[in-house]
C-alpha cells in the first residue's frame, strides 16, 4: 500500500489531523478550537495519552475554557503516531463518565476505516465534507 507522508520543511514526518462532521459540530458548539486539537495530537505524539482504547483508538482530554482538563471534554481519536489523527467523537465529562462498550466497538470500526485511508481517499473525504483537515498554526495542517 502506498500512503502519503506529510513532511515539514526539514523533511521530518508530520501528523495529518482531521475531524469528522459530527465531531466538528461538537467542537463548534463547545468552543473547542483547532489549536486545542493540535495540542492534543502533539501530546499524543509525545506519548501523553489519556487512555489507549485499542484498535488505533485513543481518548484525549481537552480543557474547557477556564476550567482545565479534569472538568473538560473527552475526545475519541483514530490515531497512528506521527502519521494520522482523526477526531471522531467528543463528550463533556459532566455529561458522561465514559463511552459504552457497544459505542467503543463502533468507534473502533470507524477508526479502522479512517486509518486505512490512503492519500486519495483522505482527499475525497475532505472534498465531500466527510472529513475536515485541521490547520495547526500555519504548520501546513500537520504537527510533529
Secondary structure, DSSP 8 states (H G I E B T S, - for coil): ------B-TTS-B-EEEEEEHHHHHHHHHHT--HHHHHHHHHHHHTT--SEEEETTEEEEEEEETTTEEEEEEEEEEEEETTTEEEEEEEEETTT-SS--HHHHHHHHHHHHHHHT--HHHHHHHHHHTSEEE---TTSTTEE-
